[in-house]
Amino acid sequence: MSDIQKRIDTLLEAIHNWLSDDNIYLQDAIDQTVREGYFSFEDVKYAVQSIEKNLSREAIAEWVDRAGLRAEQDASGQNVLCLHAGNLPLVGFQDAFATLLSGARYTGKISRKDPYLLPTFLNEVKKTDLWSDRDVQWTHRLDDFEGMQHDAVIFAGSESSVPGVKEAIDELNLAKPDTDFLIRTAHFSLAYLDRNDEQSIHDLTEAIFRYSGKGCRSVAIVVSPFSLDEVKQKLTDQLKSFWLENPQHEYPSPKLKQQFAYNEAVQRPQVWLEYFLLQEGGLEFDQDFVCYWVQGDQSKAAELAQDYGSQLQNIYVSNKVEIPELDQETELLSIAQQPSLSWKPDGVDTLKWLIGIE
């Protein structure tokens, strides 16, 4: 059996044990996460179920094949540092999984905003025969790794945080002169909605409001041939159902209500939802809990994609409609918050990038 096949089998074993109903460590981590107010139970449950849904032997094999991972081309012997984000529950899972799958030695800085969930998976990995003697280590304090140099660093965050992160890495001597960096700074996603049917509005609701709209895959701009007023009632009805099952976990500042009042004063079409605001036009992105509606066609969607460039994570479509002049691939709106195991954050295949390290 090849080393790659052993890694796949072992990771599947770890996943099975991690997601088992008998895993009290994951159950305790979920309880503690919710009890201490990091995320809602509904969002944590959704994140765990999304991983379970998208992680299979077939999905892993497909990713391995597409990335070109093979015996003579993997990341064995490489030290990889993952600086995990914590804006969503288990948001760092893919980076950790890709690092382990690549054959590299994994070192993780766990976010204090999501301190309990990912370590329960890593603990299951450490329990396996294959990784019991290998380096799989993590901490909540970056300085715990002081002097430990790495061949690659994966980091996700805002553009403004990048200089500070690199400074900390230099001060703690965590990188070599030729260390490779994979830095992700996309903030939000765009959806092109050309259908006004119930399923499309349902998918859009999930894409906008799941995780309080905080993820980079969350839709913050909707381009549609329909005006906001045309979909207002359907969207409001869908949202009421969504919030009954997924109560809002975070709440906006009073500034959001001020924006609502301003929109009324200038007669800008909008939908005020107490905890969230949808408005037509006026793209500012100066606060959370706002989604912007732009009436337009595919060309308008392509134009906005170009305007926002690296800030934009994904572009979703409600069906397989093509958007001319678009440089990046689109995804279906229905899977906006349930990405495949091999999805490409900021357009980069993490596994392929890892095995390309020299």
Helices and strands as residue ranges (DSSP letters): H 3-18, H 24-35, H 41-54, H 57-67, E 79-83, H 93-102, E 105-109, H 117-127, E 136-139, G 142-145, E 150-156, G 159-161, H 162-171, E 175-184, E 188-192, H 198-209, G 210-213, E 219-224, H 228-245, H 255-265, E 270-272, E 277-280, E 290-295, H 298-308, G 309-311, E 312-317, E 331-332, G 333-335, G 345-347, H 350-355
